[in-house]
Amino acid sequence: MGMDSPQSPTARAGAVPHRWTRVEEPGSEAVIDAYETVIAGGGPAGLTGAYELSKNGGSCTVLEADPRLVGGISRTDEYKGYRFDIGGHRFFSKSQEVNDLWREILGDQFIKRPRLSRIFYDRKFFHYPLKPVDALWKLGLMRSARILLSYIMAQLRPIRPEKSFEDWVVNRFGRVLFETFFKSYTEKVWGMPTSTISADWAAQRIKGLSLVHAVFGALTSGLGSRKGEVIKTLIEEFHYPRLGPGQMWETARDRIRELGGAVHMDRRVVRIDHDGSAVTAVVAKDVVGRSYRYTGRHFLSTLPIRELIRAMNPAAPDEVRSASESLGYRDFLSVVLIVDRAETFPDTWIYVHEPNVKVGRIQNFKNWSPHLVPDPSKSSLGLEYFCFEGDDLWTMSDDDLLALGRREIDAMGLVAAKDVIDGCVVRMPKAYPVYDDVYQQHLAVIRDWLSKLENLELAGRNGMHKYNNQDHSMMTALLAARNILGHGSYDTWKVNTDAEYHEDGPSDDVQTPGVGRAVPRRVQSA
């Protein structure tokens, strides 16, 4: 069976054209070589690395498993003209270099959007981040009295020793407020009881607040606040691509090709050949099972580390494979509902703390950008469900998930089920790397072995098993590309949560505040 050649790089001075060898025998491999760098994964990290290489004269190709879309979890999918994110992606970074790169790629296609995100609980909207005065007022006199009494009891008889997320929050806010605003959403997102999530995660995420400090801060907001400090979660407006984040990565793909690089779709990496000291080739397959072998001098992986180790040929040592299999991921699916209403609610997105529904977060795509919705008389909403690949939610049929979404948004009183006229479902595996109490030890074993492969760089959220934002993934890829180009010698593990590189910072402890975004860890066993 003959095969179509992937798109050739555009001719450019200094570029090395790839050689394509056509094969007809079933089961044999088409050989594609003469690219200096082969990049596994077409998400923000992979495309950023390819863009940096291409504009600096480096020959590279990106292998993306999806046959249609680039961008990974930052892609923008489409259904009957309705465009939607796989989760919301604000374009805001403390790194000026990343902000400049976004502008360089997308130009005038950014729009400025107001940010409104609130907590939905008991059919009421509460400010996010939580403002205790607002919360106590909306919860009513009796429940507020119970919250204050519970807080006093927690101060008189704190839980000791303080081991879990639950212990930590109860000690600072009281059990009633914990059960109202902390327990349900946290367990939905991470799929584990709050009693098994370690207290150190709460300490990083909630920054040592107590109820008294929070109330005082709400009453005195604006008085003596630190000037000039920008907090990502509190910004009131942000930039956003007119057609969604996928527009950024679709444009990056096109720019890479114009600069002489290549982006090959429908190429799932299945094997990584190495000789113990360097990677020698990457083998990818398309959806019909045809194989393609890519050789090069440098390799950049943004694959989930577990998949990277599984693909190694020869196989990695037993202890490395065991360590990689221990790494966990939280998966995610989005139920997109088309609503026969011009407006629904004013929020960009809302966090659902209702314990009697499974949905965890709802995106209002029209409020991200009106250009995502082709018919101004309609709206589109993304109901996000956090799950594990293979569990009941993940394996539910699309029809059943759409029915679930209709029931739940109706039960919450946000949109009547009769107003939902259409919809679709998108599943995103390995959306969030999960940290447990031993993941750092396992990651150290894996990193030590991979460091022996001198021409292999890692970048991105799953590529480094570091739960960080899009700008962090981009910065790790920029530095990896500069290593390949010989423009420096960077330790990409020293990029912090603000996409800033600190040469003197630690590179081994991603739980160090300021180095990695805080992610829940299980309570350590005695």
C-alpha positions, 0 to 999 in steps of 0.5 A: 500500500502506498503512502502519502509524503508528509508536508515538506519543509518550505525551502529556506537558505541553510535549511536541510530538506528531509529525505523521504523513502517510500516503502510498499511492504506491509509492516515496514517503516518509512524512513524520514531523516535529515532533521536536526531535531525531532520533537515529540508532541505538538502542544505549547511546549513542542511548538514553542521549541520548534518555533525557537529552533526554526527562526534560528535556522535549526532544522526540526519536525514536530510529531503530533498524534492528533490527526487534526489539531495542535495545541494539546490541552491548549487546543481549541476544538470545534463543533458545528462552528462553535469553538471551545477550549479544553479548559480555559486558558488565560494569556497572562504571564509574569514573564515578559519574554513569554508575553512578547512571544505570544505577541510575536506569533499572534500579533493583533489577534488578541482581544482583552477580556474582563475576568469574572469567576465565582463559586456556585453553591446553594444556588448562590454566587460567591466571590472567588477568591472567597471573601468571608464577609460576602460569604457569611452574608449570603449564607444567612444568619443561622449558617453564619452563626454555625460557621463562627461557632465552628471556627471558635471550636477549632481554635480552642481544640485544634486537630493535632497532629495536623496531617491532612488538607482537611486538618489544615483547613479545619484548624484555620476556618472551622469544620462548617466552612471547610465542608461548605467551600473546600471539601466538595470541589477539592475532591471532585478535582483530584479524585481523593478524599481531603483526609488523604491529601497532605497538609503541606499542599494546603499550606502552599495553596491557601497561604496560611490564612485564617478566618480572622485574617481573611475577614480583616483583610476583606474589611480593610481591602485597599488599605496598605496593600502592596503596590505593584504586585500582580497576582495571576489568580486575581487579575481582573482582565486578560488577553485572549486569542480571538478564536481561542487558544488553539488559534495561537498554536495553529498560527505557530504551526503555520509559522514553523512551516514557513520558517522551514520546519515541519509539523507532521500530524497523525504521528503517535510516537510508539518507539524511541531507539537509543544506544544507552548514551543517546537517542538514535531514532523515533518511530511513530504510527498513524491511525491505520498502523503505518510506521515512520522512522525519524532520525536526527541529532537532537530529540525533545520530548513533551510526552507524558514521562510514563509514555516516554519510558514505555517507548524506550528501545531497548527497554529502560531498567526495571527500576526506571520502568517501575518508577514511571508506572507509579506516576499518576494522572488526573483526566478530564472531559468536557460536555459542551452544551449549545444553549438557545439563549443569547446570554446565560450568566455573566461569568467567564467560568464558575467553580461548582461547589454543589456536592449533589452534582458531578460537574466541577467547573463550567466555562461560558465560552461566549464570555471568553470571546464572542467570536467562539459562538457563530450565532449571537442568539445562542450560547455555548457552555463547557461542563467540566468533569474531572475523572480517571481514564477508564472510570464510570464517567470516562467510559459513559457514552456521549449521549449519556454524558450530554443527558447528564450535563442537561440534568445537572445544569437544569438542577443548578438552576443555571439553564433549563434543560429544554434550552439545550439544543445540541452538544458534544463531548471531548475527552482529554487524558492525562490533563493533570500530573498527580503528586503523591507522597513518593512521586519525587523519589520516582521522578529522581530515578527516571531523571537520573537514567534519562540524563545518560541520553545526552541528546534528549531534552524534556519540556512541558507539563507532562514532559516533566511531570510538573503541574504548571501553566502554559507559560511555564511549559513554553519557557522550559521549551524555549530553554531546551531549544537554546540548549540544542542550538548551543545558545546556552546550557540551561537546567529546564527544571529551574523554571518556576511557576511564573515562567522565570528561570533562576540559575541559583534555584533548586532543580530537584524539589518541585514542591519548594514554594516558588519552584512548582505549582502546588499540587496535592500530595497524599498524607505520608504513611507512618 
